[in-house]
Amino acid sequence: MLEIYETENWTSVKRIDVPGDSFSLLGAQVLISPDNNTVVAITWDGFYFYDVQSGKLLNHLWDYGQVLNKNIIIASAIYSIDGSHIYFTSTDVNPKTTGDEKLRFLNTQTYEVDYTTDARAEKIAISKSGDKITHVRDNNLLYVLNPHTKETILTIPVYTMNINSMVFSPDERYLAVNFGLEKVIHVYDLKTGKGVYQYTTVPSGYALVGLGISPDQKYIVSSSGYIFLYKFLPTTGVEDNPEQKEEIIYPNPTNGSINLNIDENYYHGSWEIMDITGRTILQGHIMPEPILQINVNSLLPQTYNLRIQKNNFVTTFKLIKM
């Protein structure tokens, strides 16, 4: 049974019986169209489309608009922003066609799949604008795709393809991903495809199963038996966020020395201060201490970039010397 709630007072407004046994909806995905008119239950027996107001069954697709057998498994599904499509990854578990893993676009008007491409049966995500979706392929690449043009915008090398959860930042500059049983949240820059930050504070014995970023982009949240809330620290640097400037690097501007709040992920890494040409002026190592003090008395009065780095993870801040 599907139950739909009205969120102002959390009262049930509709109950809908879905065909099948008592396990039909166990672990199933449920989608609601952007206009709130249609609810979709995705079960072992395919897509069930229901009218939200009447509860009437609008359509049932078990072959997903293609010549597929009934042994297909849906891994992940999301509505397009305009409601015209449902994007989903799936695999056909028929022994004759095992490995037929695809990303498919199901047209919600014609109920037919009008686009298919190779993809692992893994989680997918969609950006706020609807101009970016993600999927993974066999060659350990995470693809960022424009669903309108079907063009690949970016590929991100990853070392594993088992994705628990994935989410775009609201400004669409970052992608947060958790792989397999890792206790790490990886944050990737969508301009460069490089990893720029990690969160590794999940307690031992728990694996991440969900991710979210607050609309104001101040926090990243994950679930893992518990719910964890972190300060979201993308690498655009403090020049884009005055609040971060005050908390991470201070005083800034400075005429003597600075204090830098160091995340433990950068312990035993390095720091360097560069002028506007990219030339390194000062540099040093990061010891396992929460506050790093740097004397910048020798710097000329101008604007610099202060970069901290460990392995492939880099964060850059704007530093002003008075």
TAGI-V429236 format. One record per pair of residues at least 24 apart in sequence whose C-alpha atoms are under 10 Angstrom apart, sorted by the first residue. I is the first residue (numbers start at 1). J is the second residue. D is the distance in whole Angstrom. If there is no record, write none. Layout:
i: (I/I)
j: (J/J)
d: (D/D)
This chain:
i: (1/1/2/2/2/2/2/4/4/4/4/13/13/14/14/14/14/15/15/15/16/16/16/16/16/16/16/17/17/17/18/18/18/18/19/19/19/20/20/28/28/28/29/29/29/29/29/30/30/31/31/31/31/32/32/32/33/33/33/33/33/33/33/33/33/33/34/34/34/34/34/34/35/35/35/36/38/40/40/42/42/42/42/43/43/44/44/44/44/44/45/45/45/45/46/46/46/46/46/47/47/49/59/60/61/61/63/63/64/64/64/64/64/64/64/65/65/65/65/65/65/65/65/66/66/66/66/66/68/68/68/69/69/69/70/71/72/72/72/73/73/74/74/74/74/74/75/75/75/75/75/75/75/76/76/76/76/76/76/76/77/77/77/77/77/77/77/78/78/78/78/78/78/79/79/79/79/79/79/80/80/80/80/80/80/80/80/80/80/80/80/81/81/81/81/81/81/82/82/83/83/83/84/84/84/85/85/85/85/85/85/85/86/86/87/87/87/87/87/87/87/87/88/88/88/88/88/88/88/88/89/89/89/89/89/89/89/89/89/89/89/90/90/90/90/90/91/91/91/91/92/101/101/102/102/102/103/103/103/103/105/115/115/116/117/119/120/120/121/121/121/122/122/122/122/122/123/123/123/123/123/123/124/124/124/124/124/125/125/125/125/125/125/126/126/126/126/127/127/127/127/127/127/127/127/127/128/128/128/128/128/128/128/129/129/129/131/132/132/133/133/134/134/134/134/135/135/136/136/136/136/137/142/143/144/144/144/153/153/154/154/154/154/155/155/155/155/156/156/156/156/156/156/156/157/157/157/158/163/163/164/164/164/164/164/165/165/165/165/165/165/166/166/166/166/167/167/167/167/167/168/168/168/169/169/169/169/169/169/169/169/169/170/170/170/170/170/171/171/171/173/173/173/174/174/174/175/175/176/176/176/176/177/177/177/178/178/178/178/178/178/179/179/179/180/180/180/181/181/181/181/181/182/182/182/182/183/183/183/183/184/185/185/185/185/186/187/187/187/187/187/188/188/188/189/189/189/194/194/194/195/195/195/195/195/196/196/196/196/196/196/196/196/196/196/196/197/197/197/197/197/197/197/197/197/197/197/197/197/198/198/198/198/198/198/198/199/199/199/199/199/199/199/200/200/201/201/201/201/202/202/202/218/218/233/233/234/234/234/235/235/235/235/235/235/236/236/236/236/237/237/237/237/237/237/237/237/238/238/238/238/238/239/239/239/239/240/240/244/245/245/245/248/248/249/249/249/249/249/249/249/250/250/251/251/251/252/252/252/252/252/253/253/253/253/253/253/253/253/254/254/254/254/254/254/254/255/255/255/255/255/255/255/255/255/255/256/256/256/256/256/256/256/256/257/257/257/257/257/257/257/258/258/258/258/258/258/258/258/258/259/259/259/259/259/259/260/260/260/260/260/261/261/261/261/261/262/262/262/262/262/262/262/262/263/263/263/263/264/264/264/265/265/265/266/266/266/266/266/266/266/267/267/267/268/268/269/269/269/269/269/269/270/270/270/270/270/270/271/271/271/271/271/271/271/271/272/272/272/272/272/272/273/273/273/273/273/273/273/273/273/273/274/274/274/274/274/274/274/275/275/275/275/275/275/275/275/276/276/276/276/277/277/278/278/279/279/280/280/280/282/283/283/284/285/286/296/297/297)
j: (25/41/30/39/40/41/55/32/39/52/53/52/53/52/53/54/55/52/54/55/50/51/52/54/55/56/57/55/56/57/43/48/50/57/43/45/48/44/45/74/75/76/74/75/76/77/78/77/78/77/78/79/86/78/79/83/78/79/80/81/82/83/84/85/86/108/79/80/81/82/83/84/81/82/83/83/83/79/86/73/74/76/77/73/74/70/71/72/73/74/70/71/72/73/70/71/72/73/74/74/111/108/111/111/111/112/112/113/104/105/106/107/111/112/113/105/106/107/110/111/112/113/114/106/111/112/113/114/92/94/97/93/94/97/94/95/98/100/101/101/121/101/102/121/122/123/101/103/120/121/122/123/124/103/121/122/123/124/125/135/103/104/105/122/123/124/125/105/123/124/125/126/133/105/106/108/125/126/130/105/106/107/108/126/127/128/129/130/131/133/147/126/127/128/129/130/131/129/130/107/108/109/108/109/110/109/110/111/112/113/114/147/111/113/113/115/116/124/125/126/133/147/116/119/121/122/123/124/125/135/116/117/118/119/120/121/122/123/124/135/136/119/120/121/122/123/119/120/121/122/121/137/138/135/136/137/134/135/136/137/147/147/150/150/150/143/161/162/161/162/163/161/162/163/164/165/161/162/163/164/165/166/163/164/165/166/167/165/166/167/168/175/177/166/167/168/172/167/168/169/170/171/172/173/174/175/167/168/169/170/171/172/215/170/171/172/172/168/172/167/168/166/167/168/175/161/163/160/161/162/163/161/193/193/175/190/193/190/191/190/191/192/193/190/192/193/194/188/189/190/192/193/194/195/193/194/195/195/208/209/207/208/209/210/211/208/209/210/211/212/222/209/210/211/212/210/211/212/213/220/211/212/213/212/213/214/215/216/217/220/232/234/213/214/215/216/217/215/216/217/234/235/236/234/235/236/213/234/211/212/213/220/208/210/211/207/208/209/210/211/222/207/208/209/207/208/209/205/206/207/208/209/206/207/208/209/207/208/209/224/208/211/220/221/222/313/232/233/234/235/313/234/235/313/234/235/236/312/313/314/235/311/312/313/314/233/234/235/236/309/310/312/313/314/315/316/232/233/234/235/263/265/266/309/310/312/313/314/315/233/234/263/264/265/266/313/230/231/232/233/263/264/265/264/265/228/230/264/265/226/227/228/243/244/263/315/314/315/316/307/313/314/315/316/317/315/316/317/318/305/306/307/315/316/317/318/319/315/316/317/318/319/316/317/318/319/317/318/317/317/318/319/291/317/291/292/293/306/317/318/319/293/319/319/320/321/318/319/320/321/322/301/302/303/318/319/320/321/322/296/297/301/319/320/321/322/295/296/297/298/299/300/301/320/321/322/294/295/296/297/298/299/321/322/293/294/295/296/297/298/321/291/292/293/294/295/296/297/319/321/290/291/292/293/294/295/290/291/292/293/294/289/290/291/292/293/286/287/288/289/290/291/292/308/288/289/290/291/288/289/290/309/310/313/308/309/310/311/313/314/315/308/309/310/309/310/308/309/310/311/313/314/307/308/309/310/311/314/306/307/308/309/310/314/315/316/305/306/307/308/309/316/299/304/305/306/307/308/316/317/318/319/303/304/305/306/307/318/319/299/300/302/303/304/305/306/319/302/303/304/305/304/305/304/305/304/305/304/305/306/306/307/308/308/309/310/321/321/322)
d: (8/10/9/9/10/8/10/10/9/8/10/9/9/7/8/8/7/9/10/7/8/10/9/9/6/8/9/9/10/10/9/8/10/9/10/9/9/9/8/9/10/10/9/9/8/8/9/9/9/8/7/7/9/9/8/9/9/7/9/9/9/6/9/10/9/10/8/8/7/7/6/9/10/8/7/10/10/10/10/10/8/10/9/9/8/8/8/8/7/8/7/8/9/9/8/10/8/9/8/10/10/9/8/9/8/9/9/10/9/10/7/10/7/7/7/10/8/9/9/6/4/5/9/10/10/7/7/9/8/10/10/9/7/9/8/10/10/9/10/10/9/10/10/7/9/10/10/10/9/5/6/7/9/9/7/6/5/6/9/10/10/9/10/10/8/7/9/10/10/8/7/8/10/10/9/9/10/9/9/9/10/10/10/8/10/10/10/6/9/9/9/8/9/8/7/5/9/10/8/9/7/9/5/7/10/8/10/9/10/9/9/10/10/9/9/9/10/8/9/9/9/9/10/10/9/9/9/8/10/10/10/10/9/7/7/5/7/8/8/8/10/8/8/5/8/10/9/8/6/10/10/9/10/10/10/9/10/8/9/10/9/10/9/10/9/9/8/9/9/9/10/8/7/6/8/9/10/8/6/7/6/7/9/10/8/7/9/8/6/6/7/9/10/9/7/7/10/8/6/8/7/9/6/10/10/9/10/8/8/6/8/7/10/9/9/8/10/9/9/10/9/9/9/9/10/10/10/10/7/9/9/8/9/10/10/9/10/9/9/7/8/8/7/9/9/7/10/8/9/9/9/5/7/9/8/8/10/10/10/9/9/7/5/7/9/8/6/5/6/9/9/10/8/6/8/9/6/6/7/10/10/8/8/8/6/8/8/9/7/9/10/10/7/8/6/8/7/9/9/8/9/10/9/8/9/10/10/10/8/8/9/9/10/9/8/9/7/8/8/8/10/9/8/9/8/8/9/10/8/5/7/9/9/6/7/10/5/6/10/9/8/9/10/10/9/10/10/9/8/9/9/9/9/9/8/8/9/8/8/9/10/10/7/6/8/9/7/6/9/9/10/7/5/5/7/10/9/8/7/7/10/8/9/10/10/9/6/7/8/9/10/9/10/7/9/8/8/10/9/10/9/9/8/9/8/9/9/10/10/9/10/8/10/10/10/9/10/8/10/10/9/7/5/6/8/8/7/8/10/9/9/9/7/5/4/7/10/10/8/5/6/9/10/7/6/9/9/9/10/8/8/9/9/9/10/9/10/10/8/9/8/10/9/9/9/10/9/6/6/8/9/10/10/9/9/7/5/6/6/8/9/9/8/6/5/6/10/8/7/10/9/10/8/9/6/5/9/6/6/5/9/9/8/8/7/6/4/5/7/10/9/10/8/6/5/7/7/10/9/10/10/6/6/5/7/9/8/6/5/6/8/9/6/5/6/9/8/9/9/7/5/6/7/9/9/9/7/9/7/8/7/9/8/9/7/7/6/9/8/9/10/10/9/8/9/7/7/6/4/8/10/10/8/6/5/6/9/10/7/6/4/6/9/10/10/10/8/6/5/7/9/10/10/7/6/4/6/9/10/9/10/9/9/6/5/6/8/10/10/10/10/8/7/5/6/9/10/9/7/6/7/9/10/9/8/10/10/10/9/10/9/9/10/10/10/9/8/9/10)
